[in-house]
Amino acid sequence: MKNAILISVALFVSVFAVHAVPLFAEVSGKTVKVENEICPVNEGHVAKKGKLTYEYNGKKYELCCEYCLAKFKADPEKYSSRIKEFTLEAYQFGYDPGTITVKKGDIVILKATSRDTAHGVQIKAYGINETVEKGQIKRIEFIADKEGEFDIKCSVFCGIGHAGMKGKLIVEGK
């Protein structure tokens, strides 16, 4: 009985660890960011080792395993259409676009940039709080699993209008 419990715990930890590794891939000895960090089929993080790549409509998609690769190949539009990508530019004292609208269940990729100085991109309901420096692109990826309207706030003091610097994330029902 003790061995069965230990094996179960080890199995759980090994499965969890595969999806909890940093979201980077090694290519030609260099570490580079992967195209998508969340597998569009199983919604888990794409692992560093064992990931698979599939190209569809000129974009590369990262998948976590052979099963997900087969499912994606069978209906690529079903899975690729869930990925919604936006460039979010922060500036004193707003965001462009000011409102981002997605559907519940979408995988959201924000490529956050700053036009002028350091800014924050904070969406409390999703546990997001990233700092973006001028000239930097910060990739923020999450599953829109909560319906509603959520403020995008600047979490880095950026001047006298900082307190009023807001954007909006709208997550609509399916």
N, CA and C of each residue as an Amber inpcrd file, in Angstrom:
protein
   522
   0.8270000  -1.1990000   0.0000000   0.0000000   0.0000000   0.0000000
   0.8680000   1.2580000   0.0000000   1.9240000   1.2420000   0.8360000
   2.8230000   2.3900000   0.9210000   3.5010000   2.6330000  -0.4260000
   3.9180000   1.5440000  -1.0980000   4.5520000   1.6790000  -2.4050000
   3.5800000   2.2390000  -3.4400000   2.3350000   1.8220000  -3.3870000
   1.3250000   2.3210000  -4.3350000   1.1280000   3.8210000  -4.1540000
   1.1180000   4.2940000  -2.9200000   0.9720000   5.7280000  -2.6510000
   2.1870000   6.4840000  -3.1660000   3.3860000   5.9660000  -2.9060000
   4.6070000   6.6150000  -3.3680000   4.6550000   6.6860000  -4.8940000
   4.2400000   5.6180000  -5.5530000   4.2260000   5.6030000  -7.0150000
   3.2170000   6.6200000  -7.5370000   2.0480000   6.6950000  -6.9070000
   1.0320000   7.6610000  -7.3230000   1.5300000   9.0950000  -7.1680000
   2.1770000   9.3710000  -6.0510000   2.7130000  10.7160000  -5.8060000
   3.7980000  11.0260000  -6.8290000   4.6930000  10.0870000  -7.0870000
   5.7690000  10.2940000  -8.0590000   5.2050000  10.5420000  -9.4540000
   4.1750000   9.8050000  -9.8240000   3.5420000   9.9860000 -11.1280000
   2.9180000  11.3700000 -11.2360000   2.2100000  11.7870000 -10.1930000
   1.5900000  13.1090000 -10.1740000   2.6460000  14.1960000 -10.3070000
   3.7160000  14.0850000  -9.5370000   4.7770000  15.0850000  -9.5650000
   5.4300000  15.1340000 -10.9390000   5.6910000  13.9710000 -11.5480000
   6.3500000  13.9700000 -12.8550000   5.4460000  14.5610000 -13.9310000
   4.1590000  14.2850000 -13.8920000   3.2260000  14.8620000 -14.8630000
   3.1220000  16.3650000 -14.6560000   3.0140000  16.7950000 -13.4020000
   2.9220000  18.2180000 -13.1100000   4.2080000  18.9320000 -13.5110000
   5.3500000  18.3250000 -13.2450000   6.6340000  18.9500000 -13.5400000
   6.8070000  19.1880000 -15.0310000   6.2990000  18.2930000 -15.8690000
   6.4180000  18.4710000 -17.3150000   5.7350000  19.7590000 -17.7460000
   4.6140000  20.0810000 -17.1220000   3.8770000  21.2790000 -17.5130000
   4.2720000  22.5090000 -16.7150000   5.1970000  22.3760000 -15.7610000
   5.5760000  23.5130000 -14.9480000   6.9670000  24.0340000 -15.2810000
   7.6090000  23.4950000 -16.3110000   8.9480000  23.9400000 -16.6570000
   8.8920000  25.3130000 -17.2920000  10.0200000  26.0280000 -17.3100000
  10.0310000  27.3330000 -17.9740000   9.6000000  27.2040000 -19.4230000
   8.9990000  28.2520000 -19.9430000   8.3710000  28.1870000 -21.2480000
   9.3120000  28.6640000 -22.3410000  10.4330000  27.9740000 -22.4520000
  11.4240000  28.2820000 -23.4650000  11.8000000  27.0050000 -24.1800000
  12.3200000  27.1210000 -25.3820000  12.7810000  25.9610000 -26.1280000
  14.2400000  26.1700000 -26.4840000  14.9790000  25.1010000 -26.6160000
  16.3700000  25.2140000 -27.0170000  16.4770000  24.9410000 -28.5030000
  17.0290000  25.8990000 -29.2410000  17.1880000  25.7800000 -30.6820000
  18.6390000  26.1240000 -31.0020000  19.3490000  25.1780000 -31.6120000
  20.7540000  25.3690000 -31.9800000  21.5860000  25.8880000 -30.8190000
  21.3540000  25.3480000 -29.6330000  22.1380000  25.7300000 -28.4650000
  21.7450000  27.0510000 -27.8330000  20.7540000  27.7560000 -28.3880000
  20.3020000  29.0310000 -27.8350000  18.9070000  28.8570000 -27.2610000
  18.6120000  29.5710000 -26.1990000  17.2820000  29.5200000 -25.6210000
  16.4420000  30.6200000 -26.2480000  15.2940000  30.2240000 -26.8180000
  14.4020000  31.1830000 -27.4670000  12.9870000  30.9660000 -26.9540000
  12.1860000  31.9990000 -27.0120000  10.7900000  31.9080000 -26.5910000
  10.0040000  31.0990000 -27.6200000   9.1050000  30.2500000 -27.1670000
   8.2830000  29.4730000 -28.0900000   7.1480000  30.3440000 -28.6220000
   6.5450000  29.9480000 -29.7420000   5.4520000  30.6970000 -30.3590000
   4.2590000  30.8390000 -29.4130000   3.7840000  29.7390000 -28.8810000
   2.6950000  29.7760000 -27.9160000   3.1110000  28.9450000 -26.7090000
   2.8130000  29.4360000 -25.5390000   3.2320000  28.7720000 -24.3120000
   2.1790000  27.8090000 -23.7810000   0.9670000  27.9800000 -24.2150000
  -0.1270000  27.1330000 -23.7550000  -0.5520000  26.2490000 -24.9240000
  -0.5700000  24.9480000 -24.7020000  -0.9870000  24.0150000 -25.7530000
  -2.4490000  24.2990000 -26.1060000  -2.7450000  24.5960000 -27.3720000
  -4.1200000  24.9260000 -27.7410000  -5.0870000  23.7470000 -27.6550000
  -4.5650000  22.5330000 -27.5050000  -5.4350000  21.3610000 -27.4250000
  -5.7720000  21.0420000 -25.9740000  -4.7520000  20.8650000 -25.1230000
  -5.0420000  20.4520000 -23.7430000  -4.9900000  21.5980000 -22.7400000
  -4.6450000  22.7970000 -23.1890000  -4.6070000  24.0040000 -22.3750000
  -3.5520000  23.9740000 -21.2780000  -2.6400000  23.0120000 -21.3220000
  -1.5250000  22.9860000 -20.3870000  -0.3350000  23.6860000 -21.0100000
   0.6520000  23.9810000 -20.1930000   1.8490000  24.6360000 -20.7020000
   2.6460000  23.6810000 -21.5800000   3.2330000  24.2200000 -22.6270000
   4.0740000  23.4370000 -23.5190000   5.4070000  23.2090000 -22.8100000
   5.8090000  21.9760000 -22.7100000   7.0270000  21.6150000 -22.0030000
   8.2620000  21.9630000 -22.8270000   9.3620000  22.1900000 -22.1300000
  10.6340000  22.4940000 -22.7780000  11.1200000  21.2940000 -23.5810000
  11.0240000  20.1200000 -22.9940000  11.4660000  18.9060000 -23.6730000
  10.2450000  18.1480000 -24.1670000  10.3570000  17.5910000 -25.3390000
   9.2720000  16.7740000 -25.8650000   8.2130000  17.5560000 -26.5990000
   8.3820000  18.8680000 -26.7270000   7.3830000  19.6630000 -27.4410000
   7.4330000  19.3490000 -28.9260000   6.3420000  19.5770000 -29.5780000
   6.2390000  19.3260000 -31.0080000   5.7690000  20.6000000 -31.6910000
   6.2290000  20.8360000 -32.9030000   5.8690000  22.0320000 -33.6480000
   5.0640000  21.6440000 -34.8750000   4.0340000  22.4160000 -35.1580000
   3.2300000  22.2090000 -36.3570000   2.9620000  23.5710000 -36.9870000
   3.1740000  23.6800000 -38.2870000   2.9280000  24.9330000 -38.9820000
   1.5810000  24.8720000 -39.6860000   0.7990000  25.9370000 -39.4950000
  -0.5250000  26.0340000 -40.1040000  -0.7700000  27.4920000 -40.4790000
  -1.1490000  27.7310000 -41.7090000  -1.4060000  29.0850000 -42.2190000
  -0.2520000  30.0500000 -41.9290000   0.9790000  29.5590000 -42.0790000
   2.1490000  30.4100000 -41.9140000   2.5720000  30.6870000 -40.4740000
   1.9010000  30.0870000 -39.5020000   2.2660000  30.2750000 -38.0940000
   2.6840000  28.9460000 -37.5020000   3.6360000  29.0150000 -36.5840000
   4.0740000  27.8080000 -35.8920000   3.3240000  27.6820000 -34.5760000
   2.8510000  26.4770000 -34.3160000   2.1540000  26.1860000 -33.0720000
   2.9450000  25.1360000 -32.3250000   3.0930000  25.3510000 -31.0310000
   3.7980000  24.4210000 -30.1600000   2.7560000  23.5550000 -29.4590000
   2.9770000  22.2460000 -29.4960000   2.0570000  21.3060000 -28.8630000
   2.8440000  20.4480000 -27.8870000   2.1680000  19.9680000 -26.8730000
   2.8700000  19.3250000 -25.7650000   3.1610000  17.8430000 -25.9730000
   2.4310000  17.1670000 -26.8760000   2.6180000  15.7170000 -27.0000000
   2.0650000  15.2280000 -28.3460000   2.3340000  13.9810000 -28.6670000
   1.8710000  13.3760000 -29.9320000   0.3430000  13.3820000 -30.0350000
  -0.3200000  13.1180000 -28.9250000  -1.7880000  13.0970000 -28.9150000
  -2.3390000  14.4610000 -29.3450000  -1.8010000  15.5360000 -28.7420000
  -2.2750000  16.8830000 -29.0740000  -1.9060000  17.2620000 -30.5040000
  -0.7320000  16.8300000 -30.9670000  -0.3350000  17.0830000 -32.3470000
  -1.3290000  16.4410000 -33.3190000  -1.7020000  15.1950000 -33.0640000
  -2.6610000  14.4990000 -33.9250000  -4.0200000  15.2030000 -33.9120000
  -4.4850000  15.6120000 -32.7290000  -5.7740000  16.3190000 -32.6240000
  -5.7100000  17.6510000 -33.3770000  -4.5960000  18.3740000 -33.2270000
  -4.4440000  19.6620000 -33.8980000  -4.4390000  19.4840000 -35.4100000
  -3.6920000  18.5000000 -35.8970000  -3.6210000  18.2400000 -37.3460000
  -4.9890000  17.8640000 -37.9180000  -5.7920000  17.1550000 -37.1420000
  -7.1170000  16.7200000 -37.6090000  -8.0800000  17.8960000 -37.7970000
  -7.9250000  18.9590000 -37.0000000  -8.8190000  20.1130000 -37.0900000
  -8.0640000  21.3720000 -36.6500000  -7.0930000  21.8190000 -37.4430000
  -6.2610000  22.9470000 -37.0120000  -7.0370000  24.2450000 -36.8000000
  -8.0770000  24.4720000 -37.5650000  -8.8530000  25.7070000 -37.4090000
  -9.5350000  25.7670000 -36.0430000 -10.0190000  24.6380000 -35.5810000
 -10.6900000  24.5740000 -34.2730000  -9.7750000  25.0770000 -33.1670000
  -8.5220000  24.6530000 -33.2170000  -7.5930000  24.9910000 -32.1390000
  -6.8860000  26.3210000 -32.3690000  -6.4880000  26.6070000 -33.5980000
  -5.7740000  27.8660000 -33.8580000  -6.7020000  29.0700000 -33.6900000
  -7.9890000  28.8910000 -33.9460000  -8.9350000  30.0110000 -33.8340000
  -9.1480000  30.4460000 -32.3870000  -8.7520000  29.6270000 -31.4280000
  -8.8840000  29.9780000 -30.0030000  -7.7910000  30.9310000 -29.5540000
  -6.7150000  31.0420000 -30.3290000  -5.5870000  31.8820000 -29.9380000
  -5.8280000  33.2910000 -30.4620000  -5.9250000  34.2320000 -29.5440000
  -6.1610000  35.6380000 -29.8830000  -4.9250000  36.4350000 -29.4670000
  -4.3170000  37.0720000 -30.4510000  -3.0560000  37.7780000 -30.2240000
  -3.2530000  39.2760000 -30.4260000  -2.7050000  40.0700000 -29.4920000
  -2.8360000  41.5230000 -29.5360000  -1.4930000  42.1630000 -29.2160000
  -1.2190000  43.2910000 -29.8580000  -0.1280000  44.1500000 -29.4240000
  -0.7680000  45.1900000 -28.5190000  -0.2780000  45.2850000 -27.2960000
  -0.8040000  46.2330000 -26.3140000   0.2870000  47.2510000 -26.0340000
   0.0960000  48.4820000 -26.5030000   1.1030000  49.5250000 -26.3050000
   0.7100000  50.4100000 -25.1230000   1.6030000  50.4850000 -24.1400000
   1.3890000  51.3580000 -22.9840000   2.0600000  52.7020000 -23.2650000
   1.4300000  53.7700000 -22.7910000   2.0020000  55.1080000 -22.9480000
   1.4490000  55.9750000 -21.8260000   2.0860000  57.1230000 -21.6000000
   1.5730000  58.0260000 -20.5840000   0.3230000  58.7010000 -21.1330000
  -0.8490000  58.4180000 -20.7580000  -1.3500000  57.6480000 -19.6370000
  -2.4980000  56.7920000 -20.1210000  -2.1910000  55.7750000 -20.9060000
  -3.2150000  54.8940000 -21.4330000  -2.6280000  53.6600000 -22.1020000
  -3.5090000  52.9140000 -22.7350000  -3.1340000  51.7170000 -23.4860000
  -3.7760000  51.7900000 -24.8690000  -3.0820000  51.2610000 -25.8480000
  -3.6180000  51.1660000 -27.1970000  -3.4760000  49.7200000 -27.6510000
  -4.5780000  49.0020000 -27.9050000  -5.9610000  49.4700000 -27.8330000
  -6.4140000  49.6450000 -26.3750000  -7.4130000  50.4880000 -26.2020000
  -7.9480000  50.7400000 -24.8660000  -8.8120000  49.6090000 -24.3490000
  -9.3870000  48.8370000 -25.2740000 -10.2400000  47.7050000 -24.9040000
  -9.8600000  46.4950000 -25.7480000  -9.7420000  45.3660000 -25.0900000
  -9.4800000  44.0900000 -25.7570000 -10.6570000  43.1830000 -25.4410000
 -11.2650000  42.6190000 -26.4730000 -12.4280000  41.7510000 -26.2930000
 -12.1080000  40.3570000 -26.8230000 -12.3670000  39.3470000 -25.9830000
 -12.1580000  37.9410000 -26.3550000 -13.3400000  37.1210000 -25.8490000
 -13.3540000  35.8610000 -26.2140000 -14.3890000  34.9350000 -25.7370000
 -13.8280000  34.0920000 -24.5990000 -14.7060000  33.6790000 -23.7000000
 -14.3110000  32.7870000 -22.6230000 -13.7320000  31.5100000 -23.2410000
 -12.5790000  31.0900000 -22.7470000 -11.9120000  29.9070000 -23.2640000
 -10.8100000  30.2170000 -24.2650000 -10.7400000  31.4660000 -24.7550000
  -9.6730000  31.8340000 -25.6840000  -8.3260000  31.8350000 -24.9730000
  -7.2880000  31.5200000 -25.7330000  -5.9150000  31.6830000 -25.2700000
  -5.5020000  33.0720000 -25.7240000  -5.1850000  33.9450000 -24.7820000
  -4.8740000  35.3380000 -25.0780000  -3.3650000  35.5340000 -25.0150000
  -2.8180000  36.1230000 -26.0630000  -1.4050000  36.4820000 -26.0950000
  -1.3410000  37.9920000 -26.2390000  -0.7660000  38.6440000 -25.2370000
  -0.5390000  40.0820000 -25.2950000   0.9460000  40.3030000 -25.5350000
   1.2660000  41.0190000 -26.5940000   2.6460000  41.4430000 -26.8210000
   2.6970000  42.8930000 -26.3730000   3.0960000  43.0760000 -25.1050000
   3.0480000  44.3900000 -24.4740000   4.3230000  45.1740000 -24.7670000
   4.1410000  46.4280000 -25.1430000   5.2590000  47.3280000 -25.4120000
   5.0090000  48.6490000 -24.6950000   6.0520000  49.4710000 -24.6130000
   5.9250000  50.7990000 -24.0330000   6.4370000  51.8320000 -25.0230000
   5.6870000  52.8740000 -25.1700000   6.0380000  53.9450000 -26.1040000
   7.0500000  54.9090000 -25.5030000   7.0380000  55.0660000 -24.1500000
   7.7940000  56.1800000 -23.5930000   8.6220000  55.8890000 -22.3390000
   8.1150000  55.1480000 -21.4020000   8.8110000  54.8920000 -20.1440000
   8.3540000  53.5400000 -19.6120000   8.8830000  53.1260000 -18.4800000
   8.4400000  51.8550000 -17.8970000   6.9800000  51.9570000 -17.4610000
   6.2150000  50.9210000 -17.7800000   4.8110000  50.8370000 -17.3910000
   4.5320000  49.4270000 -16.8910000   3.4260000  49.2690000 -16.2060000
   2.9810000  47.9520000 -15.7760000   1.7550000  47.5250000 -16.5570000
   1.5990000  46.2220000 -16.6670000   0.3840000  45.6340000 -17.2340000
  -0.1420000  44.7050000 -16.1580000  -1.1770000  45.1570000 -15.4770000
  -1.7340000  44.3840000 -14.3670000  -3.2100000  44.0800000 -14.6360000
  -3.5340000  42.7780000 -14.5800000  -4.9290000  42.3330000 -14.6490000
  -5.1080000  41.4330000 -13.4370000  -5.5850000  42.0130000 -12.3470000
  -5.6260000  41.3030000 -11.0620000  -6.3700000  39.9770000 -11.1140000
  -7.5030000  39.9320000 -11.7810000  -8.3200000  38.7140000 -11.8050000
  -7.5850000  37.5350000 -12.4390000  -6.5850000  37.8140000 -13.2500000
  -5.8130000  36.7640000 -13.9120000  -4.4060000  36.6080000 -13.3250000
  -4.1300000  37.3300000 -12.2570000  -2.8280000  37.2150000 -11.6030000
  -1.6850000  37.7380000 -12.4590000  -1.9700000  38.6690000 -13.3290000
  -0.9570000  39.2190000 -14.2300000  -0.4620000  40.5450000 -13.6780000
   0.8500000  40.6790000 -13.6000000   1.4780000  41.9380000 -13.2080000
   2.8860000  41.9520000 -13.7910000   3.0180000  42.5260000 -14.9680000
   4.2960000  42.5490000 -15.6850000   4.7470000  43.9870000 -15.9000000
   6.0350000  44.1910000 -15.8750000   6.6250000  45.4930000 -16.1680000
   7.1640000  45.4720000 -17.5870000   6.8920000  46.5470000 -18.3240000
   7.3680000  46.6730000 -19.6960000   8.2300000  47.9270000 -19.7840000
   9.4540000  47.7530000 -20.2280000  10.3710000  48.8810000 -20.4380000
  10.2240000  49.3850000 -21.8670000  10.5540000  50.6600000 -22.0800000
  10.5370000  51.2310000 -23.4250000  11.4630000  50.4060000 -24.3250000
  10.9700000  50.0770000 -25.5180000  11.7640000  49.3150000 -26.4740000
  11.7390000  47.8100000 -26.2630000  11.0520000  47.3480000 -25.2430000
  10.9700000  45.9240000 -24.9180000   9.6120000  45.3910000 -25.3540000
   9.5630000  44.1100000 -25.7080000   8.2870000  43.4340000 -25.9450000
   8.1610000  42.3590000 -24.8730000   7.1370000  42.4620000 -24.0600000
   6.8720000  41.4830000 -23.0000000   5.6850000  40.6490000 -23.4310000
   5.8890000  39.3460000 -23.5030000   4.8340000  38.4260000 -23.9190000
   4.0790000  37.9520000 -22.6810000   2.7690000  38.1220000 -22.7090000
   1.9040000  37.7160000 -21.6050000   0.8590000  36.7800000 -22.1970000
   0.7610000  35.5800000 -21.6600000  -0.1530000  34.5900000 -22.2210000
  -0.9870000  33.9720000 -21.1020000  -2.3030000  33.8610000 -21.3550000
  -3.2050000  33.2720000 -20.3640000  -4.4600000  32.7720000 -21.0510000
  -5.2140000  31.9450000 -20.3380000  -6.5020000  31.4660000 -20.8270000
  -7.5850000  32.3420000 -20.2110000  -8.4310000  32.9010000 -21.0450000
  -9.5230000  33.7640000 -20.5820000 -10.6350000  32.8740000 -20.0200000
 -10.4780000  32.4570000 -18.7870000 -11.4090000  31.4940000 -18.1900000
 -12.4420000  32.1270000 -17.2540000 -12.4490000  33.4610000 -17.1740000
 -13.4220000  34.1720000 -16.3390000 -14.1550000  35.1830000 -17.2110000
 -15.4740000  35.1250000 -17.1910000 -16.2780000  36.1040000 -17.9400000
 -16.3380000  37.4100000 -17.1790000 -16.4290000  38.5070000 -17.9310000
 -16.6170000  39.8040000 -17.2970000 -15.7410000  40.8780000 -17.9010000
 -15.7410000  42.0220000 -17.2340000 -14.9070000  43.1530000 -17.6250000
 -13.8530000  43.3410000 -16.5580000 -12.6000000  43.4510000 -16.9990000
 -11.4700000  43.5250000 -16.0700000 -10.5920000  44.7110000 -16.4460000
 -10.2130000  45.4800000 -15.4340000  -9.3230000  46.6130000 -15.6700000
  -7.9170000  46.1270000 -15.9670000  -7.2920000  46.7930000 -16.9210000
  -5.8570000  46.6560000 -17.1510000  -5.2740000  47.9310000 -16.5720000
  -4.4480000  47.8020000 -15.5610000  -3.9060000  48.9690000 -14.8680000
  -2.3910000  48.9970000 -14.9760000  -1.8580000  50.2010000 -14.9060000
  -0.4190000  50.3780000 -14.8470000   0.0060000  50.1970000 -13.3910000
   0.9290000  49.2860000 -13.1660000   1.3880000  49.0010000 -11.7970000
   2.7780000  49.5600000 -11.5260000   3.2860000  50.3960000 -12.4400000
   4.5900000  51.0470000 -12.2620000   4.3330000  52.5520000 -12.3370000
   4.6890000  53.2780000 -11.2830000   4.4310000  54.7160000 -11.2900000
   5.1170000  55.3420000 -12.5010000   4.3340000  56.0490000 -13.3060000
   4.8430000  56.5590000 -14.5810000   4.5820000  58.0500000 -14.7710000
   4.1840000  58.7290000 -13.7190000   3.9580000  60.1660000 -13.8140000
   2.6420000  60.5820000 -13.1810000   2.3310000  61.8400000 -13.3260000
   1.1920000  62.4410000 -12.6300000  -0.1560000  61.8350000 -13.0310000
  -0.2890000  61.3100000 -14.2360000  -1.5530000  60.7100000 -14.6730000
  -1.6270000  59.2090000 -14.4450000  -0.6670000  58.6630000 -13.7110000
  -0.5700000  57.2150000 -13.4910000  -1.8670000  56.6020000 -12.9420000
  -2.4640000  57.2440000 -11.9660000  -3.6450000  56.6730000 -11.3020000
  -4.8190000  56.4770000 -12.2690000  -4.8870000  57.2660000 -13.3150000
  -5.9860000  57.1520000 -14.2680000  -5.6620000  56.3000000 -15.4870000
  -4.4800000  55.6920000 -15.4900000  -4.0500000  54.8890000 -16.6440000
  -4.7020000  53.5250000 -16.5820000  -5.6980000  53.3170000 -17.4500000
  -6.4300000  52.0490000 -17.4520000  -6.7950000  51.6330000 -18.8640000
  -6.8920000  50.3470000 -19.0160000  -7.4480000  49.7450000 -20.2170000
  -8.5200000  48.7760000 -19.7520000  -9.0820000  48.0180000 -20.6770000
 -10.1740000  47.1140000 -20.3280000  -9.9990000  45.8080000 -21.0850000
 -10.1600000  44.6950000 -20.3630000 -10.2390000  43.3660000 -20.9540000
 -11.6790000  42.9160000 -20.7850000 -12.3370000  42.6020000 -21.8960000
 -13.7080000  42.1060000 -21.8470000 -13.6790000  40.6370000 -22.2970000
 -14.1590000  39.7720000 -21.4220000 -14.2500000  38.3400000 -21.7400000
 -15.7320000  38.0080000 -21.8460000 -16.1760000  37.7240000 -23.0750000
 -17.5800000  37.4140000 -23.3320000 -17.8250000  35.9130000 -23.2060000
 -19.0740000  35.5530000 -22.9400000 -19.4530000  34.1420000 -22.8940000
 -19.2970000  33.5100000 -24.2710000 -19.2340000  32.2090000 -24.3020000
 -19.0480000  31.5030000 -25.5820000 -20.2380000  31.6310000 -26.4810000
